[in-house]
């Protein structure tokens, strides 16, 4: 009998993130409290830079963005909030880093959790993702549930079922 497998990955759908950013820009453009403000949201792959008048407006923009992202299926664990820093012209700036891939040090904790559960599965770390394989689909489902319940700051998705 052939082995079954799946991959545990951490990635953000770029199109959904772009949609969330566009919805945030549209909401800010229509809100009264942002009228005549210097609020911009710039995104380059992997980073979102928010520039606005003051810290309160910055918090509001981040709240709007995170709400839109959650509605589009993007986990809040995918964002790493940078510190608020002063910018040109009496404005403030914050950079949100979009995390992608499972870091090596985080993968070790996930692998140890699966191995300590004594499931009959093999776990391999490759290309910033985990490949979990085994002969029993039940064991794979238990491993998947274990990873879902495991408290980590990495947003996990499960793909590539075979």
Buried (B, 14 or more C-beta within 10 A) or exposed (E): EEEBBBBBBBBBBEEBBEBBBEBBBEBBEEBEEBEEBBBBBEBEEEEBBBBBBEEEBBEBBBEBBBBBBEEBEBBEEBBEEBEBEEBEEEBBBBBBEBBBBBEEEBBEEBBEBBEEEEBEBBBEBEEBBBBBBBBBEEBBEBBBEBBEEEEBEBBBBBEEEE
